[in-house]
Amino acid sequence: MQSVRKPPSFRAISKDTDLVYNYFRRRSIKIGVISDTHARLISEVPCAILNALATVDLIVHAGDFTEKAVLDGLTAIGQVKAVSGNMDSQELKKALPRHISHTSVSRT
């Protein structure tokens, strides 16, 4: 596999350097947004949704997984940013923030 060099002008204010690098390389990031899955297992999420999420650079879940197995299943598909919702288990409420602030990127 050929290695891709990061451009010398690359500068990012982000912990997610691969995601930000993809932005500069392609000029876009494909984001999948989902919420209120209300599932106990990832297999309860419709296949069409899981297939669509497999094509994105970042999965954003806006809360109400209900069980950690769904978060784990999404994490197996790709990078996930998520917040907890009012229907989530105590385990998820402890593991996830209630809010996420935006990530800034800049190019010099």
VEXZADO-346379 format. One record per residue (C-alpha): residue in one letter; residue number from 0; x negated, y, z negated. Coordinates in Angstrom, 3 decimals. Example, Ala and Ser with C-alpha at 12.3 -4.5 7.8 and 13.67 -1.06 7.14 Angstrom:
BEGIN
<pt><residu>a</residu><num>0</num><xx>-12.300</xx><yy>-4.500</yy><zz>-7.800</zz></pt>
<pt><residu>s</residu><num>1</num><xx>-13.670</xx><yy>-1.060</yy><zz>-7.140</zz></pt>
This chain:
BEGIN
<pt><residu>m</residu><num>0</num><xx>0.000</xx><yy>0.000</yy><zz>0.000</zz></pt>
<pt><residu>q</residu><num>1</num><xx>-1.370</xx><yy>3.369</yy><zz>0.984</zz></pt>
<pt><residu>s</residu><num>2</num><xx>-1.933</xx><yy>5.835</yy><zz>-1.828</zz></pt>
<pt><residu>v</residu><num>3</num><xx>-0.387</xx><yy>9.278</yy><zz>-1.483</zz></pt>
<pt><residu>r</residu><num>4</num><xx>-2.483</xx><yy>12.182</yy><zz>-2.755</zz></pt>
<pt><residu>k</residu><num>5</num><xx>-0.783</xx><yy>14.909</yy><zz>-4.694</zz></pt>
<pt><residu>p</residu><num>6</num><xx>-1.267</xx><yy>18.312</yy><zz>-3.072</zz></pt>
<pt><residu>p</residu><num>7</num><xx>-3.849</xx><yy>20.542</yy><zz>-4.773</zz></pt>
<pt><residu>s</residu><num>8</num><xx>-1.246</xx><yy>23.264</yy><zz>-5.331</zz></pt>
<pt><residu>f</residu><num>9</num><xx>0.938</xx><yy>20.935</yy><zz>-7.380</zz></pt>
<pt><residu>r</residu><num>10</num><xx>1.939</xx><yy>22.401</yy><zz>-10.728</zz></pt>
<pt><residu>a</residu><num>11</num><xx>4.904</xx><yy>21.254</yy><zz>-12.742</zz></pt>
<pt><residu>i</residu><num>12</num><xx>6.396</xx><yy>22.123</yy><zz>-16.077</zz></pt>
<pt><residu>s</residu><num>13</num><xx>7.773</xx><yy>18.673</yy><zz>-16.718</zz></pt>
<pt><residu>k</residu><num>14</num><xx>7.096</xx><yy>15.380</yy><zz>-18.436</zz></pt>
<pt><residu>d</residu><num>15</num><xx>8.503</xx><yy>13.607</yy><zz>-15.378</zz></pt>
<pt><residu>t</residu><num>16</num><xx>5.562</xx><yy>14.099</yy><zz>-13.014</zz></pt>
<pt><residu>d</residu><num>17</num><xx>6.577</xx><yy>11.355</yy><zz>-10.558</zz></pt>
<pt><residu>l</residu><num>18</num><xx>10.044</xx><yy>12.841</yy><zz>-10.210</zz></pt>
<pt><residu>v</residu><num>19</num><xx>8.656</xx><yy>16.352</yy><zz>-9.748</zz></pt>
<pt><residu>y</residu><num>20</num><xx>6.037</xx><yy>15.104</yy><zz>-7.296</zz></pt>
<pt><residu>n</residu><num>21</num><xx>8.794</xx><yy>13.546</yy><zz>-5.189</zz></pt>
<pt><residu>y</residu><num>22</num><xx>10.460</xx><yy>16.952</yy><zz>-5.083</zz></pt>
<pt><residu>f</residu><num>23</num><xx>7.346</xx><yy>18.584</yy><zz>-3.670</zz></pt>
<pt><residu>r</residu><num>24</num><xx>6.658</xx><yy>15.742</yy><zz>-1.263</zz></pt>
<pt><residu>r</residu><num>25</num><xx>10.181</xx><yy>15.527</yy><zz>0.152</zz></pt>
<pt><residu>r</residu><num>26</num><xx>11.523</xx><yy>18.918</yy><zz>-0.948</zz></pt>
<pt><residu>s</residu><num>27</num><xx>14.491</xx><yy>17.225</yy><zz>-2.557</zz></pt>
<pt><residu>i</residu><num>28</num><xx>15.449</xx><yy>14.875</yy><zz>-5.351</zz></pt>
<pt><residu>k</residu><num>29</num><xx>18.468</xx><yy>12.625</yy><zz>-5.069</zz></pt>
<pt><residu>i</residu><num>30</num><xx>20.378</xx><yy>12.588</yy><zz>-8.360</zz></pt>
<pt><residu>g</residu><num>31</num><xx>23.212</xx><yy>10.261</yy><zz>-9.296</zz></pt>
<pt><residu>v</residu><num>32</num><xx>25.569</xx><yy>11.537</yy><zz>-11.997</zz></pt>
<pt><residu>i</residu><num>33</num><xx>27.835</xx><yy>9.205</yy><zz>-13.918</zz></pt>
<pt><residu>s</residu><num>34</num><xx>29.754</xx><yy>9.323</yy><zz>-17.176</zz></pt>
<pt><residu>d</residu><num>35</num><xx>32.416</xx><yy>7.514</yy><zz>-19.166</zz></pt>
<pt><residu>t</residu><num>36</num><xx>31.385</xx><yy>4.035</yy><zz>-18.099</zz></pt>
<pt><residu>h</residu><num>37</num><xx>33.075</xx><yy>2.635</yy><zz>-21.232</zz></pt>
<pt><residu>a</residu><num>38</num><xx>31.474</xx><yy>-0.751</yy><zz>-20.626</zz></pt>
<pt><residu>r</residu><num>39</num><xx>29.959</xx><yy>-3.319</yy><zz>-22.967</zz></pt>
<pt><residu>l</residu><num>40</num><xx>27.692</xx><yy>-4.823</yy><zz>-20.284</zz></pt>
<pt><residu>i</residu><num>41</num><xx>26.098</xx><yy>-3.444</yy><zz>-17.112</zz></pt>
<pt><residu>s</residu><num>42</num><xx>27.930</xx><yy>-6.175</yy><zz>-15.166</zz></pt>
<pt><residu>e</residu><num>43</num><xx>31.212</xx><yy>-4.412</yy><zz>-16.016</zz></pt>
<pt><residu>v</residu><num>44</num><xx>30.130</xx><yy>-1.373</yy><zz>-13.976</zz></pt>
<pt><residu>p</residu><num>45</num><xx>31.367</xx><yy>-1.779</yy><zz>-10.363</zz></pt>
<pt><residu>c</residu><num>46</num><xx>28.727</xx><yy>-3.088</yy><zz>-7.939</zz></pt>
<pt><residu>a</residu><num>47</num><xx>29.345</xx><yy>-0.208</yy><zz>-5.518</zz></pt>
<pt><residu>i</residu><num>48</num><xx>28.347</xx><yy>2.262</yy><zz>-8.235</zz></pt>
<pt><residu>l</residu><num>49</num><xx>25.252</xx><yy>0.285</yy><zz>-9.222</zz></pt>
<pt><residu>n</residu><num>50</num><xx>24.200</xx><yy>-0.003</yy><zz>-5.563</zz></pt>
<pt><residu>a</residu><num>51</num><xx>24.611</xx><yy>3.748</yy><zz>-5.088</zz></pt>
<pt><residu>l</residu><num>52</num><xx>22.588</xx><yy>4.483</yy><zz>-8.241</zz></pt>
<pt><residu>a</residu><num>53</num><xx>19.806</xx><yy>2.219</yy><zz>-6.976</zz></pt>
<pt><residu>t</residu><num>54</num><xx>19.213</xx><yy>4.710</yy><zz>-4.135</zz></pt>
<pt><residu>v</residu><num>55</num><xx>18.642</xx><yy>7.818</yy><zz>-6.292</zz></pt>
<pt><residu>d</residu><num>56</num><xx>15.524</xx><yy>9.309</yy><zz>-7.885</zz></pt>
<pt><residu>l</residu><num>57</num><xx>17.230</xx><yy>10.125</yy><zz>-11.179</zz></pt>
<pt><residu>i</residu><num>58</num><xx>20.341</xx><yy>8.779</yy><zz>-12.893</zz></pt>
<pt><residu>v</residu><num>59</num><xx>22.078</xx><yy>11.268</yy><zz>-15.183</zz></pt>
<pt><residu>h</residu><num>60</num><xx>24.614</xx><yy>9.770</yy><zz>-17.575</zz></pt>
<pt><residu>a</residu><num>61</num><xx>26.820</xx><yy>12.333</yy><zz>-19.286</zz></pt>
<pt><residu>g</residu><num>62</num><xx>27.849</xx><yy>10.132</yy><zz>-22.207</zz></pt>
<pt><residu>d</residu><num>63</num><xx>30.277</xx><yy>7.430</yy><zz>-23.245</zz></pt>
<pt><residu>f</residu><num>64</num><xx>28.314</xx><yy>4.328</yy><zz>-22.316</zz></pt>
<pt><residu>t</residu><num>65</num><xx>29.873</xx><yy>2.728</yy><zz>-25.418</zz></pt>
<pt><residu>e</residu><num>66</num><xx>27.135</xx><yy>0.064</yy><zz>-25.678</zz></pt>
<pt><residu>k</residu><num>67</num><xx>23.331</xx><yy>0.142</yy><zz>-25.375</zz></pt>
<pt><residu>a</residu><num>68</num><xx>23.362</xx><yy>-2.760</yy><zz>-22.884</zz></pt>
<pt><residu>v</residu><num>69</num><xx>24.738</xx><yy>-0.371</yy><zz>-20.257</zz></pt>
<pt><residu>l</residu><num>70</num><xx>21.924</xx><yy>2.136</yy><zz>-20.882</zz></pt>
<pt><residu>d</residu><num>71</num><xx>19.395</xx><yy>-0.705</yy><zz>-20.683</zz></pt>
<pt><residu>g</residu><num>72</num><xx>20.943</xx><yy>-1.899</yy><zz>-17.418</zz></pt>
<pt><residu>l</residu><num>73</num><xx>20.770</xx><yy>1.568</yy><zz>-15.858</zz></pt>
<pt><residu>t</residu><num>74</num><xx>17.167</xx><yy>1.959</yy><zz>-17.029</zz></pt>
<pt><residu>a</residu><num>75</num><xx>16.350</xx><yy>-1.275</yy><zz>-15.185</zz></pt>
<pt><residu>i</residu><num>76</num><xx>17.693</xx><yy>0.348</yy><zz>-11.993</zz></pt>
<pt><residu>g</residu><num>77</num><xx>15.766</xx><yy>3.615</yy><zz>-12.264</zz></pt>
<pt><residu>q</residu><num>78</num><xx>14.837</xx><yy>6.659</yy><zz>-14.287</zz></pt>
<pt><residu>v</residu><num>79</num><xx>17.672</xx><yy>7.735</yy><zz>-16.602</zz></pt>
<pt><residu>k</residu><num>80</num><xx>18.394</xx><yy>10.965</yy><zz>-18.477</zz></pt>
<pt><residu>a</residu><num>81</num><xx>21.366</xx><yy>10.618</yy><zz>-20.782</zz></pt>
<pt><residu>v</residu><num>82</num><xx>23.264</xx><yy>12.131</yy><zz>-23.659</zz></pt>
<pt><residu>s</residu><num>83</num><xx>25.481</xx><yy>10.445</yy><zz>-26.195</zz></pt>
<pt><residu>g</residu><num>84</num><xx>29.244</xx><yy>10.773</yy><zz>-26.108</zz></pt>
<pt><residu>n</residu><num>85</num><xx>31.967</xx><yy>10.563</yy><zz>-28.702</zz></pt>
<pt><residu>m</residu><num>86</num><xx>32.778</xx><yy>6.934</yy><zz>-27.779</zz></pt>
<pt><residu>d</residu><num>87</num><xx>29.191</xx><yy>5.660</yy><zz>-28.008</zz></pt>
<pt><residu>s</residu><num>88</num><xx>27.998</xx><yy>3.196</yy><zz>-30.648</zz></pt>
<pt><residu>q</residu><num>89</num><xx>26.045</xx><yy>4.463</yy><zz>-33.637</zz></pt>
<pt><residu>e</residu><num>90</num><xx>22.928</xx><yy>2.886</yy><zz>-32.115</zz></pt>
<pt><residu>l</residu><num>91</num><xx>23.308</xx><yy>5.038</yy><zz>-28.994</zz></pt>
<pt><residu>k</residu><num>92</num><xx>24.175</xx><yy>8.167</yy><zz>-30.966</zz></pt>
<pt><residu>k</residu><num>93</num><xx>20.912</xx><yy>7.767</yy><zz>-32.887</zz></pt>
<pt><residu>a</residu><num>94</num><xx>18.864</xx><yy>7.042</yy><zz>-29.735</zz></pt>
<pt><residu>l</residu><num>95</num><xx>20.268</xx><yy>9.725</yy><zz>-27.418</zz></pt>
<pt><residu>p</residu><num>96</num><xx>20.506</xx><yy>13.500</yy><zz>-27.777</zz></pt>
<pt><residu>r</residu><num>97</num><xx>23.855</xx><yy>15.302</yy><zz>-27.669</zz></pt>
<pt><residu>h</residu><num>98</num><xx>22.488</xx><yy>17.826</yy><zz>-25.114</zz></pt>
<pt><residu>i</residu><num>99</num><xx>19.644</xx><yy>18.002</yy><zz>-22.591</zz></pt>
<pt><residu>s</residu><num>100</num><xx>18.176</xx><yy>21.272</yy><zz>-21.440</zz></pt>
<pt><residu>h</residu><num>101</num><xx>17.149</xx><yy>21.638</yy><zz>-17.800</zz></pt>
<pt><residu>t</residu><num>102</num><xx>13.654</xx><yy>20.934</yy><zz>-16.504</zz></pt>
<pt><residu>s</residu><num>103</num><xx>11.869</xx><yy>23.685</yy><zz>-14.613</zz></pt>
<pt><residu>v</residu><num>104</num><xx>9.490</xx><yy>23.102</yy><zz>-11.748</zz></pt>
<pt><residu>s</residu><num>105</num><xx>7.404</xx><yy>25.632</yy><zz>-9.898</zz></pt>
<pt><residu>r</residu><num>106</num><xx>5.081</xx><yy>25.550</yy><zz>-6.960</zz></pt>
<pt><residu>t</residu><num>107</num><xx>2.118</xx><yy>27.893</yy><zz>-6.644</zz></pt>
